[in-house]
């Protein structure tokens, strides 16, 4: 886990962000969204999170962008009905704590972090409230020392890019293997957090050539994983949101295997 923290702060990651700016300029040159033909969206599918939100007409408030619920369900549904721990940064009026408890079930332990001490009123069995400033690395160091690793982090806190970056660096190593990290409300086409996350995504394409061999009759090309590739399964970009999924177990190498006996002569 320490390797992940060092990688997130590495100058090499920051240097890669210049390519993100170049890609943005190229996108604008070719006409931006006007150059794209958007496919027809599939019909809506049942989503317990959306149903809960739609039914919340009274009581503690929930404030979310409508398109978030399908993203949540896509990345979170594997945890439903399991014993798991979810951390939400930014408690506000407490309504989302109810939503997570309903969605994940009785095996879910919820931790809410907020800078406002009055949010302690939302603490109850199964829900723990911690008061702290997400921009403070000292606070997150104490938090990690006092709390077990979590399966899901949802950063709906300050929405300030610099604080979002600090929180990611401090908490991603505290997410269990197979877990999910979500950062919400990333606004602006050149958000520093979005650029930072784009640098992480680009690092997933690093190529550390290993070997080309024949093992048990199988032709295999093997690349050695850099530490980030070993730990991170993928980085997903959505409107106003970035989702990072961790591998269920560390992946020391990336393998391209060739199966079959008939190959076109121009590519062997």
N, C-alpha and C positions, 0 to 999 in steps of 0.2 A: 504494500500500500504506500510506503514511503516513496517508492519510485514514481508513482502517479503524481504526488504532490510536487516533486522536483521537476517533472516534465511540464506541469501546468505553468510553472514560473520560468521556464527556460527561455533565454533570449531567442533561441532558434524558432520557437513558436511565434514570437512577436514579429520576427523578421519575415515570416511567411505571409503576414497579413497584407503586404504590398500587392501580392498576386490577387487578393480579393478585390482591391481597388481597381486593378487592371481589368478583372472580369466584369466588374460593374460598368466601367466605361465602355467595354465592348458590347455589353447588353444594351446600353443606351444607344450606341452607334447603330445597331441593327434594329432599332425601333421599339425596344422594350416590350411591354405587354401587347402593343398593337401588332407585333409580328407573330403572336402566338394564336393558335386556334384551340380554344378551350373545349375539351371533350364534355359531352353531356354527363352531368353528375348522376351517380346511381341513386335509386330511391332510398329514402331514409330507413335505417334499420333500428330495431328496439335498442334503447340505451337507458339503463337504470339510473345513471347520473342525470341525464336530461329529464327523465320522468320525475326524479326527486326535486330538481330545480324548478320545473314547471308547477309542481304541486305546492311549492313553498310560497304561499300567499300571505302568511302571517308568521310571526316569530322572528328569531335571530336571522339577520339578513345575509344573503349570499350575492356577491357581485362578481360575475364572470362574463367574459366574451362568449357569445353563443356557440362559436365554432370550437371552443375548448373541449366541450363534453365528448365529442367523437374522438378527439385526440387522447383524452384521458382513458376512455374505454379501450381504445386500441392498445395502449401500452400498459394499462393497469389490470385488465381483466384476468390475467394469469394469477394474480394474487388473491382473487376473491375466494372466501371460504377457507383461507389458510391462516396459520399463525404468522403474523407479520407486523412490522413497525413502519409507520408513516410519519414523516416530519413535515409540517407545513409552517413556512415562515410568513408571517403576516396574518394574524388571527382576525383583526378588525372586529366585526360584530358577532363572530362565532358561528355563523350559519354553516360554513363549509366544514367545520368539525363534525356537525351532525350528518352532513352529506357523506363524508368519508366513512363514518361509523356505520351508516346504513349500507353503503356500497360494499365495503370489505367484510363486514360481518363481525361476529363475536370474537374471533381470533385476532382482531386488529387492535394494536395499541397505538394511540395517536399522541404525538407531541406537537404542541403549538408554540412557536417562538414569536414574541412581539416585544417591541420597545416600550409599549404602553402597559404600566403595571396594573391598570384596571382590568386587563384581559385575564388576570388570575381568577376572575369571577366565573370563567368558563371551565375551570378545572373540575373534574368529576371522575368517578371510576372509569378507567379506560382512556381518559384524556388527561394528559399532563401539560401544564403551561409553564414555560420558562421565559423569564423576562430578560431581554438582552438586546444589544446593538449589533446588527449583522455586519456592520463595517469594522468591527473590532476583532482582530485575529486572536487577541487574548481571550475574548469571550468564547470564541469557537474552540480554542484549546481547552478551556474549562468544560465546555459542553461535551467534547469528545471524551474527556476523562471521566465524566460523571454519567454518561449515557452509552448504552450499547449501540453498535452499528445498526443502521436502519435499512429498510428495503426500498423505500421511496422518499425522495426529497422533492418538495414543491416550493419553489421560491416565488412567493407572491407578496414579498415584503416592500422594500423601499422603491423598487423599480428604477433605481439609480444604477447605471451601468458599472461604475467603479465598485459599488457595493456588491453587485451581482457577481462580478469577477472574483472578489475576495471570498464570497460565500462559496462559489464553485471550487476554488482552490482549497478551501478549508474543509469542505464537506464531501466532495466526490470520493476521497479516499475512505470516508466513513460509511459509504454505501456498500452493502453486502454484494458479493458476486451474484449476478443475475438481476441486480436491482436497477432502478430507474431514477434519473435525476431530471427534474423539469424546472426550467426558468421561464417565468411568465412575464408578459407586458414588456416586451423588447420593442420599443417604438423608435422609428426613424430608419431610413434606408442605410445610414452609415453609423448605426449604433455601435459603440465600442465593444459591447458584450457580444453582439452578433459577429463582429469582425474577429474577436477572440475565439469564439466557437468555430468560426470558419477555419481558423488556423489549426485547431485541433482536428477538424474533419480532414483537412489536407494532409495532416501528418499520418492519417490512417493509410494513405497511399504510398508511404515510404517503402522502398525495395531494398532489402538486405539479402542479396543473393546467397543462397546456401549451396544446394547441390542438385544435380540432375542424374537420377539413378534408376535402376531397375530393382524392385524389391518384391519378392514372391510373385514374379510375373507381371507386376504392375509398374508401368512407367510413371515416375513421380518427379515433378519439379518442386523443390522445397525452398521457400524463403524463410529466413529467420525473422521472427516477429521482433519489432522494437517494443519496449515496455508498454507504450500506449496501445499498440495493436494487440498485445497480449491480454490487456485488461478491458479495453473498450470494444464493444460489439458494433456500435454505430452511433452517429450523430445525426439527428433528424431536425430539419428546419421547417417551421410552419409560420403562418402569419402571427406575429407577436410572441412566438414561443420557440424555444429550443429544447429538445429532449435528447438525453444521452443515456444509452443502455449499456450496462456492463455485461461482460461475458459470464456465464454461469461458473466457469472455471478458467484459469489462465490458459492462454493459447500460445505456446512457445514457438509455433511455426505455422506458416501458411502454405498449404499444399495444393498443387494442381495435378490431379491424377488423370491418366489417359486409360480409358477402357474401350475395348473393341479391337477388331482385327483389320478393318477396311478403312483406309485413309486416302484422301485425295493426294495425288503425287506432288502437288505444288506446296503442300504443307505437311511435313513429316515430324 
